[in-house]
Amino acid sequence: MGGVAVHRRAESRPRDGAGLTIPLGELFGQGWRAALGVWAILPFLAAVCWIVLAKRTSPVPLAGEAPTAETPPKPNTVRLGQVMRELSAWGVTAYLALTSLLFYSLVAWLPTILEIKGQSPTSAGTTAALTSLVAIPASLLAPWMVQRLRARWVAPLMAPLPFALGAALLAILPGATASNAADTPSAITIVAVVMMGIGQGASVGVAYSLVLSTSDSESHATALSAMSQMVGVTLAAIGPIGLAAVQVAAGSWVPALWLLAALAAAQAILGAVVRRSRPARRQPTSPGV
């Protein structure tokens, strides 16, 4: 669960960058090129940290990996190929794919949409960063709620709905949503952005909880996690490109926002169906959780 929590927090960080990119560009006086140069340093630092940690930890066999003398085979090991034949596994994968697709689309285009609604680049980036501030606590609270709701299908159903409502609200707003004098977003814009952030964060938390709660064993969870992230996140990469294509074809971001709202609503229905179709396995409750 620790790795899942770290992944949830890491997924929200690009929106922090959206709020800092324009100020960094202005600080260095080179526009967006200087800001991108600053962000390019971070992957190299992460790679150094990864190499150091990898050298200090012993390897852990993956699901389906051939056992060695140091890692004897475990009984009833579930392989990736077995999980890929499960209908419920594809449902979990689709839920995570939609979660990631909405996330990438939001990170890529929300600042641009807010600019078109009347905000300056700096104001739009700062407003977009609000989604991260609310998404992080929402993603951490979502698994806690999943464990405490008697009807386990409620959380997967409810988690994406704030995103759908926020995207719909942003779609119906008039062209200018910022005060030209103060260059600040309107209250309705803030509500829409915050709702999208809450829905996005809660969906991330529920998506990774589904991987654990619909698995029958450790190896099953490992294989399902590999499948859902490999296939789901790869499919989600079409989100920003597809959304841009809709905008170009329609000549407006309004149909694109309605598409995001529809996808979030579809995700909610899918989550309820997946959760009801497969009962949860019993998991020990961690102290203080």
C-alpha atoms as one frame of an Amber mdcrd trajectory, in Angstrom:
protein
   0.000   0.000   0.000   2.933   2.337   0.633   4.012   2.182  -3.008   0.457
   2.814  -4.146   0.208   5.884  -1.907   3.496   7.239  -3.275   2.237   6.668
  -6.826  -0.992   8.532  -6.063   0.917  11.519  -4.699   3.349  11.449  -7.637
   0.496  11.479 -10.157  -0.690  14.814  -8.791   2.675  16.581  -9.056   2.395
  17.662 -12.739  -0.387  20.033 -11.745   1.971  21.674  -9.241   4.270  22.279
 -12.197   1.426  23.928 -14.103   1.235  26.578 -11.394   4.994  27.203 -11.379
   5.961  27.002 -15.055   4.923  30.543 -16.039   6.464  32.197 -12.926   9.710
  30.289 -13.531   9.789  31.418 -17.138   9.289  35.017 -16.061  11.934  34.674
 -13.343  14.626  33.530 -15.783  13.416  35.845 -18.531  13.430  33.126 -21.199
   9.752  32.191 -21.225   8.574  28.588 -21.311  11.934  27.282 -22.622  13.728
  28.128 -19.386  10.890  26.646 -17.324  11.033  23.376 -19.259  14.784  23.330
 -18.762  14.264  23.490 -15.000  11.776  20.598 -15.070  14.201  18.568 -17.215
  16.587  18.423 -14.251  14.118  16.530 -12.069  14.069  13.239 -14.036  17.848
  13.036 -13.798  17.698  13.570 -10.030  14.995  10.903  -9.779  17.149   8.486
 -11.785  20.064   9.014  -9.403  17.816   8.337  -6.393  16.429   5.225  -8.077
  19.895   3.834  -8.799  21.020   4.417  -5.217  17.916   2.757  -3.766  18.097
  -0.151  -6.217  21.605  -0.986  -5.067  20.522  -1.053  -1.421  17.476  -3.300
  -1.792  17.314  -6.982  -2.596  15.332  -7.997  -5.703  11.761  -9.187  -5.209
  10.438 -11.816  -7.652   7.525 -10.674  -9.781   4.414 -12.701 -10.501   5.330
 -15.406 -12.987   9.091 -14.880 -12.554  11.223 -18.014 -12.477  12.265 -18.865
  -8.892  15.917 -18.966  -7.882  17.739 -20.592  -5.013  17.263 -17.426  -2.977
  13.592 -17.056  -3.927  11.874 -20.463  -3.731   8.630 -20.904  -5.675   5.377
 -20.000  -3.935   2.285 -22.148  -4.243  -0.622 -20.925  -6.384   1.361 -18.133
  -8.026  -0.860 -16.159 -10.417   0.740 -15.234 -13.715   0.045 -12.169 -15.831
  -1.407 -14.286 -18.631  -3.951 -15.806 -16.245  -5.139 -12.404 -15.054  -5.515
 -11.166 -18.624  -8.160 -13.848 -19.167 -10.328 -12.483 -16.334 -13.218 -10.207
 -17.310 -13.114  -8.389 -13.973  -9.414  -7.624 -14.502 -10.247  -5.851 -17.748
 -12.903  -3.875 -15.886 -10.347  -2.721 -13.311  -7.932  -1.917 -16.151 -10.566
   0.162 -17.957 -11.356   2.043 -14.731  -7.686   2.906 -14.246  -7.358   3.783
 -17.950 -10.210   6.293 -17.705  -8.771   7.705 -14.475  -5.394   8.238 -16.128
  -6.913   9.527 -19.372  -8.877  12.204 -17.521  -5.791  13.072 -15.465  -3.475
  13.500 -18.458  -6.109  15.454 -20.376  -6.666  17.766 -17.426  -2.948  18.393
 -16.903  -2.373  19.048 -20.605  -5.262  21.351 -21.420  -6.842  22.875 -18.314
  -4.515  25.928 -18.225  -5.203  26.547 -21.918  -8.960  26.239 -21.377  -8.814
  28.698 -18.488  -6.826  31.153 -20.621  -9.535  31.005 -23.280 -12.088  31.622
 -20.541 -10.369  34.958 -19.857  -7.477  34.366 -17.442  -3.849  35.306 -17.989
  -1.283  32.494 -18.377  -0.025  32.962 -14.815  -3.535  33.056 -13.351  -4.608
  30.045 -15.409  -1.610  28.002 -14.262  -2.199  28.911 -10.634  -5.895  28.052
 -10.863  -5.100  24.728 -12.543  -2.704  23.920  -9.698  -5.691  24.013  -7.317
  -6.681  20.620  -8.663  -3.493  19.172  -7.174  -4.089  20.740  -3.776  -7.466
  19.038  -3.445  -6.606  15.858  -5.372  -3.821  14.761  -3.029  -5.950  14.561
   0.152  -8.862  13.113  -1.849  -6.660  10.323  -3.217  -5.468   9.448   0.295
  -8.952   9.525   1.836 -10.613   7.456  -0.896  -9.137   4.057   0.126 -10.065
   4.781   3.741 -13.672   5.338   2.674 -13.641   2.197   0.515 -12.749   0.104
   3.552 -15.551   1.582   5.659 -18.453   1.557   3.233 -20.586  -1.549   3.569
 -21.688  -1.295  -0.059 -18.292  -1.486  -1.726 -19.645  -0.406  -5.124 -20.568
   3.066  -3.847 -17.012   4.481  -3.805 -16.146   3.500  -7.416 -19.496   4.970
  -8.480 -19.197   8.248  -6.584 -15.485   9.002  -7.045 -15.558  10.230 -10.692
 -18.846  12.148 -10.380 -17.339  15.406  -9.017 -15.028  15.445 -12.049 -18.012
  15.004 -14.366 -19.925  17.807 -12.659 -16.893  20.113 -12.637 -16.200  19.564
 -16.343 -19.864  20.170 -17.187 -19.886  23.355 -15.107 -16.758  24.615 -16.856
 -18.340  23.813 -20.224 -21.443  25.912 -19.610 -19.562  28.928 -18.268 -19.454
  31.950 -20.578 -16.309  32.862 -22.475 -14.731  35.070 -19.817 -14.607  33.745
 -16.278 -11.918  36.056 -14.883 -12.086  39.640 -13.739  -9.964  41.616 -16.172
  -9.107  44.182 -13.523  -7.939  41.789 -10.819  -7.009  38.910 -13.141  -8.565
  36.431 -10.734 -10.828  33.501 -11.520 -14.507  33.716 -10.746 -15.980  31.782
  -7.852 -17.746  29.434 -10.268 -14.464  28.664 -12.022 -12.815  27.822  -8.721
 -15.733  25.565  -7.771 -15.513  23.753 -11.130 -11.737  23.284 -10.867 -11.915
  22.104  -7.260 -14.653  19.603  -8.119 -12.553  18.208 -10.952  -9.582  17.911
  -8.612 -11.596  16.103  -5.950 -13.033  13.700  -8.516  -9.628  13.068 -10.041
  -7.938  12.427  -6.692 -10.719  10.205  -5.394 -10.729   8.209  -8.645  -6.987
   7.581  -8.400  -7.352   6.342  -4.829 -10.310   4.108  -5.675  -8.635   2.751
  -8.832  -5.618   1.455  -6.936  -7.849   0.182  -4.138  -9.764  -1.843  -6.729
  -6.538  -3.596  -7.672  -6.093  -4.742  -4.076  -9.696  -5.414  -3.126 -10.529
  -7.507  -6.203  -7.415  -9.689  -5.901  -7.405 -13.115  -4.280  -3.747 -13.235
  -3.287  -0.498 -11.292  -3.268   0.609 -12.673  -6.602  -2.835 -11.988  -8.072
  -2.610  -8.369  -6.927   0.878  -8.061  -8.415  -0.215  -9.418 -11.783  -3.398
  -7.325 -11.831  -1.425  -4.201 -10.918   1.044  -4.868 -13.745  -1.768  -5.414
 -16.233  -3.898  -2.439 -15.215  -1.007   0.004 -15.213   0.717  -1.315 -18.340
  -2.445  -1.440 -20.456  -4.480   1.265 -18.730  -1.864   4.000 -18.605  -0.768
   3.238 -22.176  -4.325   3.645 -23.447  -4.663   6.840 -21.404  -1.904   8.452
 -23.464  -4.443   9.074 -26.228  -6.366  11.422 -23.919  -4.555  14.741 -24.535
  -4.229  14.063 -28.282  -7.843  12.975 -28.613  -9.107  15.980 -26.666  -7.088
  18.324 -28.882  -8.530  16.623 -31.961 -12.061  17.226 -30.675 -11.240  20.882
 -30.055  -9.818  21.322 -33.549 -12.774  19.599 -35.179 -15.346  21.569 -33.187
 -13.461  24.861 -33.065 -14.202  25.127 -29.348 -13.240  23.537 -26.041 -16.892
  23.179 -25.013 -17.475  19.808 -26.774 -14.154  18.584 -25.390 -15.249  19.447
 -21.847 -18.573  17.684 -22.368 -16.628  14.651 -23.594 -14.571  14.655 -20.388
 -17.776  14.866 -18.359 -19.282  11.932 -20.286 -16.142   9.815 -19.826 -16.151
  10.480 -16.078 -19.827   9.482 -15.881 -19.079   6.306 -17.846 -16.225   5.572
 -15.458 -18.598   5.865 -12.502 -20.993   3.320 -14.020 -18.127   0.993 -14.910
 -16.757   1.162 -11.369 -20.076   0.174  -9.839 -20.473  -2.729 -12.272 -16.937
  -4.042 -11.695 -17.247  -3.801  -7.934 -20.629  -5.522  -7.785 -19.564  -8.290
 -10.157 -16.664  -9.409  -7.974 -16.976  -9.594  -4.158 -14.089  -8.229  -2.165
 -11.552 -10.530  -0.622 -11.061 -10.181   3.105  -8.122  -7.990   4.006  -6.646
  -7.348   7.435  -7.209  -3.783   8.557  -4.032  -1.898   9.361  -3.890  -0.251
  12.783  -4.970   3.366  12.692  -6.375   3.118   9.144
